[in-house]
Amino acid sequence: MLVLAVTWVAKQGKEEEVARLFRDLTAASLKEPGCVGYTVHTHNERPNEFFLYEVYKDQAALDAHRAAPHFQQIARGPLMHLADRKEGNLYTPLE
């Protein structure tokens, strides 16, 4: 199991567009066979800040997610122009 924790910050005035893109990305990602969970959060005091908590069965599932058409069309497309990816960390659960 792998967890990917990512922080994005929407550009000024683009919060709603970014939220819509994340809703679309979440819905499509949760249909992937190797995606165990995909949750997007907004910061309580900074509504332009988004935190993604993604869970995948293994590295192959994460690689498949990154290669998926919906990821390429959203995360590598309009999202890159509307928000900045600030941080991304990969975690493995303790055994």
MMTF fields as JSON, N, C-alpha, C and O atoms, coordinates in Angstrom:
{
  "mmtfVersion": "1.0.0",
  "mmtfProducer": "UNKNOWN",
  "numBonds": 379,
  "numAtoms": 380,
  "numGroups": 95,
  "numChains": 1,
  "numModels": 1,
  "chainsPerModel": [1],
  "groupsPerChain": [95],
  "chainIdList": ["A"],
  "bondAtomList": [4, 2, 8, 6, 12, 10, 16, 14, 20, 18, 24, 22, 28, 26, 32, 30, 36, 34, 40, 38, 44, 42, 48, 46, 52, 50, 56, 54, 60, 58, 64, 62, 68, 66, 72, 70, 76, 74, 80, 78, 84, 82, 88, 86, 92, 90, 96, 94, 100, 98, 104, 102, 108, 106, 112, 110, 116, 114, 120, 118, 124, 122, 128, 126, 132, 130, 136, 134, 140, 138, 144, 142, 148, 146, 152, 150, 156, 154, 160, 158, 164, 162, 168, 166, 172, 170, 176, 174, 180, 178, 184, 182, 188, 186, 192, 190, 196, 194, 200, 198, 204, 202, 208, 206, 212, 210, 216, 214, 220, 218, 224, 222, 228, 226, 232, 230, 236, 234, 240, 238, 244, 242, 248, 246, 252, 250, 256, 254, 260, 258, 264, 262, 268, 266, 272, 270, 276, 274, 280, 278, 284, 282, 288, 286, 292, 290, 296, 294, 300, 298, 304, 302, 308, 306, 312, 310, 316, 314, 320, 318, 324, 322, 328, 326, 332, 330, 336, 334, 340, 338, 344, 342, 348, 346, 352, 350, 356, 354, 360, 358, 364, 362, 368, 366, 372, 370, 376, 374],
  "bondOrderList": [1, 1, 1, 1, 1, 1, 1, 1, 1, 1, 1, 1, 1, 1, 1, 1, 1, 1, 1, 1, 1, 1, 1, 1, 1, 1, 1, 1, 1, 1, 1, 1, 1, 1, 1, 1, 1, 1, 1, 1, 1, 1, 1, 1, 1, 1, 1, 1, 1, 1, 1, 1, 1, 1, 1, 1, 1, 1, 1, 1, 1, 1, 1, 1, 1, 1, 1, 1, 1, 1, 1, 1, 1, 1, 1, 1, 1, 1, 1, 1, 1, 1, 1, 1, 1, 1, 1, 1, 1, 1, 1, 1, 1, 1],
  "groupList": [{"groupName": "MET", "atomNameList": ["N", "CA", "C", "O"], "elementList": ["N", "C", "C", "O"], "formalChargeList": [0, 0, 0, 0], "bondAtomList": [1, 0, 2, 1, 3, 2], "bondOrderList": [1, 1, 2], "singleLetterCode": "M", "chemCompType": "L-PEPTIDE LINKING"}, {"groupName": "LEU", "atomNameList": ["N", "CA", "C", "O"], "elementList": ["N", "C", "C", "O"], "formalChargeList": [0, 0, 0, 0], "bondAtomList": [1, 0, 2, 1, 3, 2], "bondOrderList": [1, 1, 2], "singleLetterCode": "L", "chemCompType": "L-PEPTIDE LINKING"}, {"groupName": "VAL", "atomNameList": ["N", "CA", "C", "O"], "elementList": ["N", "C", "C", "O"], "formalChargeList": [0, 0, 0, 0], "bondAtomList": [1, 0, 2, 1, 3, 2], "bondOrderList": [1, 1, 2], "singleLetterCode": "V", "chemCompType": "L-PEPTIDE LINKING"}, {"groupName": "ALA", "atomNameList": ["N", "CA", "C", "O"], "elementList": ["N", "C", "C", "O"], "formalChargeList": [0, 0, 0, 0], "bondAtomList": [1, 0, 2, 1, 3, 2], "bondOrderList": [1, 1, 2], "singleLetterCode": "A", "chemCompType": "L-PEPTIDE LINKING"}, {"groupName": "THR", "atomNameList": ["N", "CA", "C", "O"], "elementList": ["N", "C", "C", "O"], "formalChargeList": [0, 0, 0, 0], "bondAtomList": [1, 0, 2, 1, 3, 2], "bondOrderList": [1, 1, 2], "singleLetterCode": "T", "chemCompType": "L-PEPTIDE LINKING"}, {"groupName": "TRP", "atomNameList": ["N", "CA", "C", "O"], "elementList": ["N", "C", "C", "O"], "formalChargeList": [0, 0, 0, 0], "bondAtomList": [1, 0, 2, 1, 3, 2], "bondOrderList": [1, 1, 2], "singleLetterCode": "W", "chemCompType": "L-PEPTIDE LINKING"}, {"groupName": "LYS", "atomNameList": ["N", "CA", "C", "O"], "elementList": ["N", "C", "C", "O"], "formalChargeList": [0, 0, 0, 0], "bondAtomList": [1, 0, 2, 1, 3, 2], "bondOrderList": [1, 1, 2], "singleLetterCode": "K", "chemCompType": "L-PEPTIDE LINKING"}, {"groupName": "GLN", "atomNameList": ["N", "CA", "C", "O"], "elementList": ["N", "C", "C", "O"], "formalChargeList": [0, 0, 0, 0], "bondAtomList": [1, 0, 2, 1, 3, 2], "bondOrderList": [1, 1, 2], "singleLetterCode": "Q", "chemCompType": "L-PEPTIDE LINKING"}, {"groupName": "GLY", "atomNameList": ["N", "CA", "C", "O"], "elementList": ["N", "C", "C", "O"], "formalChargeList": [0, 0, 0, 0], "bondAtomList": [1, 0, 2, 1, 3, 2], "bondOrderList": [1, 1, 2], "singleLetterCode": "G", "chemCompType": "PEPTIDE LINKING"}, {"groupName": "GLU", "atomNameList": ["N", "CA", "C", "O"], "elementList": ["N", "C", "C", "O"], "formalChargeList": [0, 0, 0, 0], "bondAtomList": [1, 0, 2, 1, 3, 2], "bondOrderList": [1, 1, 2], "singleLetterCode": "E", "chemCompType": "L-PEPTIDE LINKING"}, {"groupName": "ARG", "atomNameList": ["N", "CA", "C", "O"], "elementList": ["N", "C", "C", "O"], "formalChargeList": [0, 0, 0, 0], "bondAtomList": [1, 0, 2, 1, 3, 2], "bondOrderList": [1, 1, 2], "singleLetterCode": "R", "chemCompType": "L-PEPTIDE LINKING"}, {"groupName": "PHE", "atomNameList": ["N", "CA", "C", "O"], "elementList": ["N", "C", "C", "O"], "formalChargeList": [0, 0, 0, 0], "bondAtomList": [1, 0, 2, 1, 3, 2], "bondOrderList": [1, 1, 2], "singleLetterCode": "F", "chemCompType": "L-PEPTIDE LINKING"}, {"groupName": "ASP", "atomNameList": ["N", "CA", "C", "O"], "elementList": ["N", "C", "C", "O"], "formalChargeList": [0, 0, 0, 0], "bondAtomList": [1, 0, 2, 1, 3, 2], "bondOrderList": [1, 1, 2], "singleLetterCode": "D", "chemCompType": "L-PEPTIDE LINKING"}, {"groupName": "SER", "atomNameList": ["N", "CA", "C", "O"], "elementList": ["N", "C", "C", "O"], "formalChargeList": [0, 0, 0, 0], "bondAtomList": [1, 0, 2, 1, 3, 2], "bondOrderList": [1, 1, 2], "singleLetterCode": "S", "chemCompType": "L-PEPTIDE LINKING"}, {"groupName": "PRO", "atomNameList": ["N", "CA", "C", "O"], "elementList": ["N", "C", "C", "O"], "formalChargeList": [0, 0, 0, 0], "bondAtomList": [1, 0, 2, 1, 3, 2], "bondOrderList": [1, 1, 2], "singleLetterCode": "P", "chemCompType": "L-PEPTIDE LINKING"}, {"groupName": "CYS", "atomNameList": ["N", "CA", "C", "O"], "elementList": ["N", "C", "C", "O"], "formalChargeList": [0, 0, 0, 0], "bondAtomList": [1, 0, 2, 1, 3, 2], "bondOrderList": [1, 1, 2], "singleLetterCode": "C", "chemCompType": "L-PEPTIDE LINKING"}, {"groupName": "TYR", "atomNameList": ["N", "CA", "C", "O"], "elementList": ["N", "C", "C", "O"], "formalChargeList": [0, 0, 0, 0], "bondAtomList": [1, 0, 2, 1, 3, 2], "bondOrderList": [1, 1, 2], "singleLetterCode": "Y", "chemCompType": "L-PEPTIDE LINKING"}, {"groupName": "HIS", "atomNameList": ["N", "CA", "C", "O"], "elementList": ["N", "C", "C", "O"], "formalChargeList": [0, 0, 0, 0], "bondAtomList": [1, 0, 2, 1, 3, 2], "bondOrderList": [1, 1, 2], "singleLetterCode": "H", "chemCompType": "L-PEPTIDE LINKING"}, {"groupName": "ASN", "atomNameList": ["N", "CA", "C", "O"], "elementList": ["N", "C", "C", "O"], "formalChargeList": [0, 0, 0, 0], "bondAtomList": [1, 0, 2, 1, 3, 2], "bondOrderList": [1, 1, 2], "singleLetterCode": "N", "chemCompType": "L-PEPTIDE LINKING"}, {"groupName": "ILE", "atomNameList": ["N", "CA", "C", "O"], "elementList": ["N", "C", "C", "O"], "formalChargeList": [0, 0, 0, 0], "bondAtomList": [1, 0, 2, 1, 3, 2], "bondOrderList": [1, 1, 2], "singleLetterCode": "I", "chemCompType": "L-PEPTIDE LINKING"}],
  "groupTypeList": [0, 1, 2, 1, 3, 2, 4, 5, 2, 3, 6, 7, 8, 6, 9, 9, 9, 2, 3, 10, 1, 11, 10, 12, 1, 4, 3, 3, 13, 1, 6, 9, 14, 8, 15, 2, 8, 16, 4, 2, 17, 4, 17, 18, 9, 10, 14, 18, 9, 11, 11, 1, 16, 9, 2, 16, 6, 12, 7, 3, 3, 1, 12, 3, 17, 10, 3, 3, 14, 17, 11, 7, 7, 19, 3, 10, 8, 14, 1, 0, 17, 1, 3, 12, 10, 6, 9, 8, 18, 1, 16, 4, 14, 1, 9],
  "groupIdList": [1, 2, 3, 4, 5, 6, 7, 8, 9, 10, 11, 12, 13, 14, 15, 16, 17, 18, 19, 20, 21, 22, 23, 24, 25, 26, 27, 28, 29, 30, 31, 32, 33, 34, 35, 36, 37, 38, 39, 40, 41, 42, 43, 44, 45, 46, 47, 48, 49, 50, 51, 52, 53, 54, 55, 56, 57, 58, 59, 60, 61, 62, 63, 64, 65, 66, 67, 68, 69, 70, 71, 72, 73, 74, 75, 76, 77, 78, 79, 80, 81, 82, 83, 84, 85, 86, 87, 88, 89, 90, 91, 92, 93, 94, 95],
  "secStructList": [7, 3, 3, 3, 3, 3, 3, 3, 3, 3, 7, 6, 6, 7, 2, 2, 2, 2, 2, 2, 2, 2, 2, 2, 2, 2, 2, 2, 2, 6, 6, 1, 6, 6, 3, 3, 3, 3, 3, 3, 3, 3, 7, 1, 1, 7, 6, 6, 3, 3, 3, 3, 3, 3, 3, 3, 1, 1, 2, 2, 2, 2, 2, 2, 2, 2, 2, 1, 2, 2, 2, 2, 2, 2, 6, 6, 6, 2, 2, 2, 2, 2, 3, 3, 3, 3, 3, 3, 3, 3, 3, 7, 7, 7, 7],
  "xCoordList": [0.848, 0.0, 0.898, 1.906, 0.508, 1.226, 0.25, -0.892, 0.702, -0.089, 0.685, 1.881, -0.02, 0.554, -0.193, -1.415, 0.54, -0.037, 0.484, 1.692, -0.442, -0.053, -0.789, -1.969, -0.085, -0.682, -0.625, 0.42, -1.772, -1.892, -2.442, -3.21, -2.054, -2.585, -3.144, -2.423, -4.451, -5.111, -4.656, -4.42, -4.54, -4.217, -5.413, -6.551, -5.138, -6.151, -7.393, -7.296, -8.552, -9.811, -10.126, -11.164, -9.267, -9.456, -9.875, -9.872, -10.232, -10.545, -11.691, -11.596, -12.753, -13.906, -13.576, -14.007, -12.819, -12.415, -11.53, -11.683, -10.609, -9.722, -10.527, -10.291, -11.466, -12.315, -13.084, -13.195, -13.613, -14.339, -13.42, -13.807, -12.212, -11.256, -10.92, -10.827, -10.737, -10.44, -11.626, -11.433, -12.848, -14.02, -14.032, -14.289, -13.754, -13.708, -12.587, -12.774, -11.433, -10.279, -10.546, -10.171, -11.185, -11.512, -12.451, -12.206, -13.524, -14.509, -13.869, -14.149, -13.02, -12.366, -11.319, -11.208, -10.559, -9.493, -10.044, -9.453, -11.166, -11.754, -12.253, -12.544, -12.353, -12.759, -11.568, -11.751, -10.366, -9.165, -9.075, -9.302, -8.751, -8.702, -7.669, -7.871, -6.582, -5.544, -5.661, -4.84, -6.681, -6.876, -7.76, -8.918, -7.215, -7.935, -8.705, -9.766, -8.181, -8.841, -8.282, -7.114, -9.14, -8.722, -9.61, -10.784, -9.054, -9.826, -9.13, -7.923, -9.912, -9.381, -10.003, -11.215, -9.154, -9.577, -9.245, -8.345, -9.978, -9.603, -9.221, -9.754, -8.293, -7.811, -8.916, -9.638, -9.056, -10.112, -9.966, -10.968, -8.747, -8.529, -8.011, -8.04, -7.537, -7.029, -7.776, -7.315, -8.91, -9.748, -9.116, -9.649, -8.006, -7.31, -6.303, -5.659, -6.164, -5.206, -5.931, -6.897, -5.458, -6.052, -5.043, -3.876, -5.504, -4.669, -5.287, -6.454, -4.495, -4.96, -4.346, -3.148, -5.193, -4.761, -5.156, -6.333, -4.148, -4.378, -3.787, -2.683, -4.523, -4.054, -4.108, -5.131, -2.991, -2.872, -2.403, -1.691, -2.811, -2.428, -0.912, -0.352, -0.258, 1.187, 1.722, 0.978, 3.008, 3.64, 3.067, 2.903, 2.763, 2.191, 0.846, 0.54, 0.054, -1.233, -1.032, -1.768, -0.049, 0.258, 0.75, 0.362, 1.6, 2.088, 0.93, 0.885, 0.004, -1.168, -2.025, -2.555, -2.156, -2.915, -2.283, -2.976, -0.989, -0.286, -0.351, -0.248, -0.519, -0.607, -2.044, -2.262, -3.019, -4.433, -4.832, -4.359, -5.702, -6.134, -6.731, -6.461, -7.533, -8.142, -7.086, -7.22, -6.036, -4.957, -4.227, -3.951, -3.92, -3.218, -4.052, -3.521, -5.356, -6.237, -6.523, -6.774, -6.488, -6.81, -5.549, -5.268, -4.793, -3.632, -2.493, -1.765, -2.344, -1.28, -1.795, -1.042, -3.09, -3.709, -4.078, -3.2, -5.387, -5.822, -5.39, -5.159, -5.28, -4.894, -3.541, -3.336, -2.625, -1.281, -1.303, -0.384, -2.35, -2.455, -3.246, -3.16, -4.029, -4.905, -4.394, -4.887, -3.403, -2.89, -1.422, -0.909, -0.767, 0.636, 0.736, 0.171, 1.455, 1.692, 2.821, 3.946, 2.527, 3.508, 4.322, 5.515, 3.673, 4.374, 3.728, 2.516, 4.545, 4.058, 4.971, 6.181, 4.399, 5.193, 4.549, 3.326, 5.384, 4.941, 5.245, 6.354, 4.243, 4.374, 4.014, 3.194, 4.644, 4.331, 3.928, 4.615, 2.808, 2.367, 3.404, 4.133, 3.457, 4.305, 3.764, 2.554, 4.654, 4.252, 4.387, 4.098],
  "yCoordList": [-1.169, 0.0, 1.237, 1.292, 2.227, 3.497, 4.64, 4.586, 5.668, 6.884, 8.032, 8.202, 8.808, 10.009, 11.198, 11.29, 12.107, 13.319, 14.504, 14.725, 15.269, 16.356, 17.631, 17.596, 18.747, 20.049, 20.896, 21.023, 21.468, 22.382, 23.707, 23.734, 24.802, 26.118, 26.735, 26.946, 27.019, 27.632, 29.072, 29.776, 29.492, 30.892, 31.759, 31.291, 33.009, 33.965, 33.923, 34.079, 33.712, 33.709, 32.436, 32.362, 31.418, 30.17, 28.998, 27.848, 29.293, 28.236, 27.337, 26.116, 27.907, 27.104, 26.227, 25.075, 26.759, 25.965, 24.799, 23.68, 25.067, 24.013, 22.968, 21.77, 23.398, 22.454, 21.566, 20.362, 22.125, 21.335, 20.298, 19.144, 20.714, 19.773, 18.643, 17.484, 18.98, 17.942, 17.0, 15.803, 17.525, 16.642, 15.65, 14.461, 16.145, 15.28, 14.255, 13.08, 14.706, 13.813, 12.75, 11.59, 13.134, 12.178, 11.103, 9.915, 11.503, 10.548, 9.54, 8.345, 10.008, 9.116, 8.24, 7.055, 8.804, 8.05, 6.913, 5.834, 7.142, 6.1, 4.9, 3.854, 5.037, 3.926, 3.067, 1.982, 3.537, 2.772, 1.533, 1.631, 0.38, -0.843, -0.804, -1.451, -0.074, -0.029, 1.125, 1.257, 1.974, 3.112, 2.68, 2.31, 2.728, 2.32, 3.504, 3.317, 4.715, 5.91, 7.151, 7.201, 8.168, 9.422, 10.51, 10.612, 11.325, 12.35, 13.697, 13.816, 14.705, 16.06, 16.903, 16.879, 17.639, 18.493, 19.945, 20.214, 20.875, 22.286, 22.741, 22.262, 23.668, 24.206, 25.027, 25.749, 24.928, 25.647, 27.159, 27.875, 27.655, 29.105, 29.656, 30.866, 28.773, 29.194, 28.396, 27.328, 28.895, 28.129, 27.873, 27.094, 28.505, 28.251, 27.108, 26.741, 26.542, 25.461, 24.118, 23.947, 23.175, 21.847, 20.782, 20.828, 19.837, 18.723, 17.433, 17.141, 16.664, 15.394, 14.251, 14.239, 13.285, 12.082, 10.92, 10.576, 10.317, 9.264, 7.955, 7.942, 6.851, 5.545, 4.571, 4.446, 3.885, 2.939, 1.583, 1.494, 0.532, -0.824, -1.005, -1.642, -0.438, -0.606, 0.427, 1.263, 0.353, 1.309, 1.196, 2.204, -0.024, -0.205, 0.518, 1.081, 0.503, 1.202, 2.716, 3.408, 3.227, 4.656, 5.033, 6.068, 4.197, 4.449, 4.442, 5.268, 3.507, 3.438, 4.694, 5.211, 5.178, 6.416, 7.578, 8.34, 7.707, 8.822, 8.727, 9.741, 7.52, 7.323, 7.367, 7.404, 7.363, 7.312, 8.561, 9.659, 8.393, 9.545, 10.679, 11.848, 10.36, 11.426, 12.211, 13.424, 11.536, 12.244, 13.169, 14.326, 12.643, 13.445, 14.641, 15.737, 14.437, 15.502, 16.561, 17.717, 16.187, 17.146, 17.661, 18.86, 16.748, 17.154, 17.705, 18.598, 17.173, 17.664, 18.707, 19.223, 19.007, 19.982, 21.247, 21.974, 21.523, 22.803, 23.036, 24.177, 21.979, 22.166, 22.853, 23.682, 22.512, 23.102, 24.616, 25.321, 25.11, 26.546, 27.303, 28.527, 26.553, 27.182, 27.078, 27.768, 26.213, 25.985, 25.59, 25.185, 25.718, 25.32, 24.151, 24.181, 23.121, 21.974, 22.354, 22.591, 22.413, 22.879, 21.756, 21.911, 20.624, 19.544, 18.226, 18.143, 17.206, 15.851, 14.87, 14.864, 14.042, 13.07, 11.704, 11.571, 10.698, 9.32, 8.613, 8.712, 7.893, 7.209, 5.736, 5.353, 4.921, 3.508, 3.231, 3.663, 2.505, 2.226, 1.411, 0.603, 1.632, 0.819, -0.608, -0.829, -1.544, -2.949, -3.433, -4.596],
  "zCoordList": [0.0, 0.0, 0.0, 0.704, -0.805, -0.871, -0.66, -1.118, 0.031, 0.218, -0.398, -0.162, -1.185, -1.766, -1.178, -1.295, -0.546, 0.047, -0.746, -0.83, -1.332, -2.23, -1.831, -1.48, -1.889, -1.627, -2.899, -3.537, -3.245, -4.383, -3.875, -2.913, -4.515, -4.185, -5.465, -6.44, -5.436, -6.588, -6.748, -5.766, -7.977, -8.249, -7.865, -7.827, -7.587, -7.135, -8.031, -9.249, -7.415, -8.141, -8.881, -9.538, -8.806, -9.551, -8.658, -9.096, -7.407, -6.436, -6.898, -6.775, -7.42, -7.835, -9.035, -9.098, -9.982, -11.145, -10.716, -11.206, -9.804, -9.303, -8.544, -8.707, -7.725, -6.987, -7.957, -7.724, -9.027, -10.027, -10.676, -10.858, -11.02, -11.615, -10.644, -11.046, -9.362, -8.382, -8.184, -7.966, -8.258, -8.169, -9.333, -9.142, -10.529, -11.708, -11.598, -11.913, -11.152, -11.004, -9.948, -10.122, -8.868, -7.805, -8.318, -8.109, -8.986, -9.484, -10.436, -10.35, -11.331, -12.288, -11.612, -11.925, -10.697, -10.033, -9.187, -9.139, -8.523, -7.675, -8.469, -7.889, -9.782, -10.648, -11.067, -11.62, -10.811, -11.163, -10.271, -9.065, -10.836, -10.02, -8.891, -7.863, -9.052, -8.021, -7.05, -6.142, -7.228, -6.337, -5.177, -5.374, -3.974, -2.764, -2.176, -1.581, -2.339, -1.819, -2.462, -2.846, -2.577, -3.2, -2.623, -2.978, -1.733, -1.048, -1.189, -0.977, -1.548, -1.668, -0.556, -0.338, 0.13, 1.244, 0.905, 0.11, 1.516, 1.441, 2.845, 3.846, 2.882, 4.156, 4.809, 4.12, 6.117, 6.843, 6.784, 6.808, 6.706, 6.716, 5.394, 5.168, 4.524, 3.212, 2.142, 1.739, 1.682, 0.759, -0.602, -1.392, -0.883, -2.146, -2.026, -3.009, -0.818, -0.594, -0.55, 0.194, -1.352, -1.473, -1.053, -1.442, -0.265, 0.183, -0.341, -0.08, -1.08, -1.626, -0.845, -0.562, -0.501, 0.191, -0.704, -0.818, -1.342, -2.317, -1.803, -1.26, -1.973, -1.514, -2.688, -3.361, -2.924, -4.029, -3.519, -2.518, -4.22, -3.826, -3.828, -2.936, -4.836, -4.976, -5.963, -6.476, -6.214, -7.129, -8.535, -9.223, -8.965, -10.298, -10.422, -11.472, -9.365, -9.377, -9.446, -10.15, -8.726, -8.789, -10.187, -10.728, -10.761, -12.114, -13.119, -14.03, -12.943, -13.829, -13.677, -14.66, -12.456, -12.221, -12.977, -13.651, -12.864, -13.522, -15.045, -15.734, -15.569, -17.016, -17.53, -18.741, -16.634, -17.026, -17.813, -17.52, -18.81, -19.61, -18.776, -19.053, -17.768, -16.963, -16.194, -16.028, -15.723, -15.035, -16.0, -15.685, -17.175, -18.173, -18.614, -18.795, -18.787, -19.268, -18.208, -18.547, -16.938, -15.877, -15.181, -15.197, -14.571, -13.773, -14.617, -14.184, -15.814, -16.692, -17.684, -18.51, -17.587, -18.479, -17.735, -17.271, -17.614, -17.049, -15.602, -15.203, -14.822, -13.419, -13.303, -12.417, -14.191, -14.161, -14.391, -13.976, -15.051, -15.337, -14.278, -14.18, -13.475, -12.49, -11.06, -10.167, -10.844, -9.486, -9.549, -10.592, -8.413, -8.287, -7.329, -6.236, -7.742, -6.867, -5.93, -6.37, -4.635, -3.655, -3.047, -2.784, -2.824, -2.139, -2.5, -2.697, -2.585, -2.812, -2.112, -2.342, -1.259, -0.51, -0.606, -0.563, -0.736, -0.836, 0.482, 1.008, 1.013, 2.297, 2.16, 1.326, 2.997, 3.098, 4.54, 5.465, 4.749, 6.129, 6.907, 6.332, 8.201, 9.053, 9.081, 9.019, 9.173, 9.25, 10.656, 10.939]
}
